[in-house]
Amino acid sequence: MAINSVYLSGWEYNRLLHDDPSMPRNSALPAEILWNGSSQLWLFEKIYCTKESLDNERACGEHLGWATGKIFTELASRGILEPIDWQKVDENTQSLLRQKHKQILNENDKEKTRLQIREWINNRNIQKLEEVKTDLIKPILYSKNSILGVSPNSLKNWPQKASLSFNKKEYATRRFIKALENPIKEKLGVRILNSPGTFLSETEKRKQAAVMQNVEKKYINSLMSGDDEFSGDEGYLNYVEKLIPHKNAYAPTDKIMINEWESRRDIILRIRDAAEKHLWPDLHSEWLPRLSREGVSYAIDFEKRIRSALRSRKLAKYLDQRSNWIWGIGSGLTVGSLLIAEMANIDLSKLEMGALAVVSNTIAKAGGEKLFQKYKKDIAPLALFYESALKD
């Protein structure tokens, strides 16, 4: 089964505090993807999120001027980010979601489990919250052929930080994605934004920190739990209202972030176009499903493919030229034989020019066709993607 989408989760663990997991509760999007690689925005055809996550972000952008809310709203308007209303998923997914909800809560002692979840929120136990959320959301992921975006819970922004570890499957996914995105980050520096506060003055930092400590902190637990005045499908609006008198404290950060977004938006869209053309067909239909089955060993092997693709990316663009010269007819060193040598792990940089011609023609005649086809299948899509994405 193809895997062509990623789900950006938020506070969905709070749905375990309600008898019906499909009922709306507060959530938010993991804004750190905007300053930590941004690969979710170009690796996947579709990025899903919970409806209430986007609603919350949109409200923060509209009423508080928060840049992250404005950016997520724009991504949704471009059709890149798509919200999912858990009340409107198909009947089979609804049934599986209820079963999973019941299983996690342990019907015989569900109030004890709920007390535990509230305690994890209060104590900032990110690890436990991510575990139960990941389990709960599985039916939604399955219905959308999606993987879960691995991004730390936003509770990490508050005191009493907890470390976040990953199981083998999550580690494999993170390693695989990091390997794909690193060449982009190293060449283009692509993260969409710098971390919040990067270019603020000390006075501006203190002003914003004071609002977080004196206003936000007292409400954050109830907001993420979806309790009290923050309950219901628009519970987040009461939180937004409380911050409106203090929105000027966030304005310097938001101005910087919006300027960064506007200067880097086209780069991200260009990378996304290159990925759609060269990367998505194999990534979604073959590579990600294999990663899901084989785990870390596949991620490690894939890193070798990426290195090969980066070494040969300048030559890969000639693959579309079907003329005979690519096969090394005559004595010249050609693109085809160079690519074959890459697959044969021959370091051509250490050979003299005369030897290069001999080696290239020998390879082309002695089973080079198979190596060339293997290159086209395993390496060329990556090489073509990086050549297109990294062009000056």
Steps between C-alpha positions, in 0.01 A plus 500: 500500500637842402580749775458848353410718796606606848276585795609793715357428841450730797313444826280210387577312822233720659233305307558223751349734761164487318273199448480561124843529331349665193365798696690827439763599754779757498813426304784683326753438225868427575642836392856378542487336156534855367842547657622142512545375145156551345536168318138402570401780263676348198537129571127432495225566253255574780547622855209423729412643837208493740236761413518668840879538465460712188200688645709597801796610287272702271344678798845583644610640165184706458458639855857500635697546179700184564716422197475123544121522478519708184748261339295188578189677369680578173621140467139386539383749237762356260361150558825379662356475852162329536300485825313185599177519698497185713120515509488457123740211440348186349303253715771236507758752622252628760449145626875432518554833674242417768656157552846650537366767736336234717812283497730780615266618774448151641123493546526350848703791635469784249477779757833393644649513150357847447646621826833364383474690171422825683798436725723452194378834362560674832845344539597551134552128440540531126608139453182349645272750328660429162465126555126507570436756226692295244298193594166682485562657163591176318154443342513850350849440363396169346198655330719767338803284407694733721791498742502702819720806498754451778514835675531560874188604686464875550503445875877498460484879478408513867704427815565146621609377158496128438727324256343326203629161390383300200424138430685321219240582235491869594880511509517344151254757366690790655833371369361446149343848480805668650720336237274627221477855633863553611639578148224759459568657840877506448480665157196727534469532877136415459311536798226748430554706813766554759411390852267750671691777671816460291521867401316662792656755729538407866217739584268334248592155631425601859165651401387184322632272774303699757173439312577129471576475870226726640215440256546188288643271765201512732265377226715261297408178682125559469539609138685183399259284698200672345356557847288763674467824302710350221270205430292451187569534131622862530645492849825648372322832431481578871877458517547727200281763667720501808807567286357779282591777754860373488540437127748785457753295695503245217503755216881527454534122470208477258635777278834322467334165430269638233793667323693171510201307364454743213868481408518118512154392385601467134800281591277259689249490213783437251630209708145366524462517120830314455390235751165456327670441166794282602456374856138433587427209259767272653502654849129444555445174314821313586749663737272597790308167495836316506617719785185410690569128447880489537572780744847627592695268267318648200559855625874431529516344152307795359763741628746332259260568212483866596877531503518341156226731372683808624825390334332443165224762496671718239500206256156361574323772302632338181298187564215646299720503191446165332765524226762227466792716607400461863620140482860577425521417132854573392780578740365804683400501864122545504225577742364144484828339594562754775168411656573130465833554671316670784285190546810279483663705776796592280672824601565654161673802654809285566546385138698663220304616194608209282402249765166675542409430139600134528312451827189676376477294181583176680221562750254591229568174315527268801158508656480877510139493383384344827695747711367787293141385542559457872632855518193628316271319741672550836709815470380712209177628663703627797773646279248679277318635804813640664626646172170681449455606865858612556555687177637850540 
